[in-house]
Amino acid sequence: MSNKIIKIALLDMYKGEPNQGMRCIIDVVNRFSPVVSFEIFDVRVKCELPDIKEFDIYISTGGPGNPMIGDGNWDVKYYAFIDSLNKWNSENEVKKHVLFICHSFQMACLHFGLATVTRRNDTSFGVMTIHKTKEGLTDSLFEGLADPFYAIDSRDYQVVQPKLSVFAKKGAKIISLEKIRDHVQYERAIMAVRFTDYFVGTQFHPEADPISFVSHLRNKQAKEKIRAMKGKRKFRNMLEDLLDDDKIYRTNETLIPNFLRTAINDLMKTKKMLSN
Ligand SMILES: NC(=O)CC[C@H](N)C(=O)O
């Protein structure tokens, strides 16, 4: 493999359903060309997974449905693949870097035994404030983002009840949490985890841009559902949040680029070391 070009595998977890995630991820990844190239793998429909030797960086996307349920085929292979990436990192100098988004994040938390996943009382959808934990304040993933920062959230499930002893044993860290909701006594869900130095994941969608959100709302049913859920005023506030340079634009321009920059720098360093 050429040392010059870094290869990214996009693990498409959308199950063939229409989504905004893939376009947004590709848009961010393309900001790093010509240093990187990418290839897409349809995990849930075609059961495709990359050859681990071929790719340096992996972005595993959001997706529909219950993260606790697979079909006994793609999910088994997916988890085995995650294990093989982890094993690779423990045995090799040039590491594999992975970003897990939303559905993939929930699956990773389950797989590593870090927490429980439950169905939320209601759907979470829209611009949300995300709070860094103490560990999150110094994590490179969030560098350049305020505390709290803003992100697009879109989900029915949540990662809760962290098993802190498992976190400690694995050296994993919770790096962000949901906002505090004073009027309800629900536990704050986990919004991002640093699994290892090379694996990190977010419950929200760091790839989302305002256009993708507005496109989603062009679906009349989706728009009405959300407007009914939030009420007119909150819905309008959310649309205003979308136009704010410091909110969704900032997260889109910062988080995945931070992940990619850290990964690319590390890969360039270690690959160069090996070629010396
Ligand atoms: N956007 C997503 O990836 C959603 C994740 C998961 N299917 C949920 O509903 O919680």
The ligand as a Gaussian input file, in Angstrom:
#p B3LYP/6-31G(d) Opt

LIG

0 1
 N      -29.457000       7.975000      13.975000
 C      -29.161000       6.825000      14.477000
 O      -28.133000       6.208000      14.163000
 C      -30.163000       6.213000      15.415000
 C      -29.610000       5.098000      16.243000
 C      -30.653000       4.115000      16.721000
 N      -31.208000       3.395000      15.609000
 C      -31.692000       4.846000      17.547000
 O      -32.799000       5.040000      17.099000
 O      -31.400000       5.224000      18.655000

